[in-house]
Amino acid sequence: VIYILNVDGEPAASGALVFRNDDPELADGASRAMISNLIVSPRYQDHGLGTELLAFLESEAQQRGIDRVAIGVDKPNVRARQLYERHGYTHLKDKSELWGPVNYLSKTLDGP
């Protein structure tokens, strides 16, 4: 499911909630899901939209019965990884994907 955050009628950020992945440690279709492609337009960076969208995606996952979410971040993207860590994500694993090295982090969602 893809979500788009608009500001003044303009797409400012987007992200997807993935419920199944070839790697069940990331998304197993039952209790684990993955946040994917969380992107904030450069024009809207440093306005809290990444944090807002991350919280929204976590809430959506939780409402669908998910208790653990994972998120991947390209290894060179230190800024994004720091954002996720500030919001409770911890290292899960590193993988070499087609586009390069990715750090995967995960977080247990609090109960309702």
Summary of the structure (lengths in Angstrom):
residues: 112
radius of gyration: 13.5
end to end distance: 21.5
largest distance: 38.0
contacts: 313
relative contact order: 0.18
helix: 24%
strand: 45%
